[in-house]
Amino acid sequence: MHELKTEFRRLNLHTVCESARCPNMHECFGRGAATFMILGNLCTRGCGFCSVPKGSPHKRAFTLDPAEPANVARMAASLRLRYVVITSVNRDDLDDGGSHHFAETVRAVRRALPEARIEVLTPDFCGDLDSIARVLEARPDVFNHNMETVGRLYARVRPQADYRQSLEVLRFARRHSPEILTKSGLMAGLSETPPEVEELLRDLRAADVDVATIGQYLQPTRRNLPVAAYIAPSQFDGYRDYGLSIGFKMVFSGPLVRSSYMADLVNDEASRAGR
């Protein structure tokens, strides 16, 4: 793990595993897997659940690194990754939300690892569908955009996002690139109710989303929202069964599930289910 971190720092790269304090980080790093986080390590939004550093876009650290796409590709190739996950901070300070940079990173990885599968986990780009299309046109294999929580809790959990806008991002991705697998994730334990989670799952299916991931919210720092409830494993099983019953190809649901956790295996299972 130390060797992997050292190489990331040498190339000025970041992982959401570290910045978001993922509980599975040691396991994933131990098997040579990591989720690249591009567009820097400072986010323009202040979501209540997230520990990724926040900052003013006027800070020097917000300058995009032009070498980042090539360095992500170099790191992915050195790890001989067969499945590459690329996510980013929100960059609401940029006219395109960073979508050109995002698309170029996908293309750079594709050139370096033509046989690898690539999953993108994108922000909402403030609802700019041209930016979504730009990332899709780089031809990732999986398009992921997380809903994170139920609609009632957006004002507290994702105050700079919009529930319907995020659904439209996923709906647009399906319409624009029907051959690309679509995916979304949510957290449990923020005071949502089971009927609200089921409503969210139905909304995702109405947007023709293929895969859902559901995990337990864990407070990453004292500055973040407290945990409202620890959800029983049986409830996670119930969410999985409900999701499969309404047409998801795959529902990965459990306390330590995260959006990118075991993403390669989740993709395999969804692909076997067919379109």
MOTA-V328027 format. One record per backbone hydrogen bond with DSSP energy under -0.5 kcal/mol. CO is the residue of the C=O (numbers start at 0). NH is the residue of the N-H. If there is no record, write none. Layout:
# MOTA-V328027
co:CO nh:NH
co:CO nh:NH
This chain:
# MOTA-V328027
co:0 nh:4
co:1 nh:5
co:2 nh:6
co:3 nh:7
co:4 nh:8
co:5 nh:9
co:6 nh:10
co:7 nh:12
co:8 nh:11
co:13 nh:36
co:14 nh:18
co:15 nh:19
co:16 nh:21
co:17 nh:20
co:21 nh:24
co:23 nh:27
co:24 nh:28
co:25 nh:29
co:26 nh:30
co:27 nh:30
co:27 nh:32
co:28 nh:31
co:33 nh:35
co:33 nh:84
co:34 nh:15
co:34 nh:16
co:35 nh:37
co:35 nh:86
co:36 nh:13
co:37 nh:88
co:42 nh:54
co:46 nh:49
co:47 nh:224
co:52 nh:42
co:55 nh:58
co:58 nh:61
co:59 nh:62
co:63 nh:65
co:64 nh:67
co:66 nh:70
co:67 nh:71
co:68 nh:72
co:69 nh:73
co:70 nh:74
co:71 nh:75
co:72 nh:76
co:73 nh:77
co:74 nh:78
co:75 nh:80
co:76 nh:79
co:81 nh:116
co:83 nh:118
co:84 nh:35
co:85 nh:120
co:86 nh:37
co:89 nh:43
co:90 nh:93
co:93 nh:96
co:95 nh:98
co:97 nh:101
co:98 nh:102
co:99 nh:103
co:100 nh:104
co:101 nh:105
co:102 nh:106
co:103 nh:107
co:104 nh:108
co:105 nh:109
co:106 nh:110
co:107 nh:111
co:108 nh:112
co:112 nh:115
co:116 nh:83
co:117 nh:140
co:117 nh:141
co:118 nh:85
co:119 nh:121
co:119 nh:143
co:120 nh:87
co:123 nh:126
co:124 nh:127
co:126 nh:128
co:127 nh:130
co:127 nh:131
co:128 nh:132
co:129 nh:133
co:130 nh:134
co:131 nh:135
co:132 nh:136
co:134 nh:137
co:135 nh:138
co:140 nh:180
co:141 nh:119
co:141 nh:143
co:142 nh:182
co:143 nh:121
co:146 nh:148
co:147 nh:186
co:149 nh:152
co:150 nh:153
co:152 nh:155
co:152 nh:156
co:153 nh:157
co:156 nh:47
co:156 nh:48
co:157 nh:160
co:161 nh:165
co:162 nh:166
co:163 nh:167
co:164 nh:168
co:165 nh:169
co:166 nh:170
co:167 nh:171
co:168 nh:172
co:169 nh:173
co:170 nh:174
co:171 nh:175
co:172 nh:176
co:176 nh:179
co:180 nh:142
co:181 nh:209
co:181 nh:210
co:182 nh:144
co:183 nh:212
co:184 nh:146
co:184 nh:147
co:185 nh:214
co:187 nh:216
co:188 nh:227
co:188 nh:228
co:192 nh:195
co:192 nh:196
co:193 nh:197
co:194 nh:198
co:195 nh:199
co:196 nh:200
co:197 nh:201
co:198 nh:202
co:199 nh:203
co:200 nh:204
co:201 nh:205
co:202 nh:206
co:203 nh:208
co:204 nh:207
co:209 nh:248
co:209 nh:249
co:210 nh:183
co:211 nh:251
co:212 nh:185
co:213 nh:253
co:214 nh:187
co:220 nh:223
co:228 nh:230
co:231 nh:234
co:231 nh:235
co:232 nh:236
co:233 nh:237
co:234 nh:238
co:235 nh:239
co:236 nh:240
co:237 nh:241
co:238 nh:242
co:239 nh:243
co:240 nh:244
co:241 nh:245
co:242 nh:245
co:242 nh:247
co:243 nh:246
co:249 nh:211
co:250 nh:252
co:251 nh:213
co:253 nh:256
co:254 nh:215
co:257 nh:260
co:259 nh:262
co:261 nh:265
co:262 nh:266
co:263 nh:267
co:264 nh:268
co:265 nh:269
co:266 nh:270
co:267 nh:271
co:268 nh:272
co:269 nh:273
co:270 nh:273
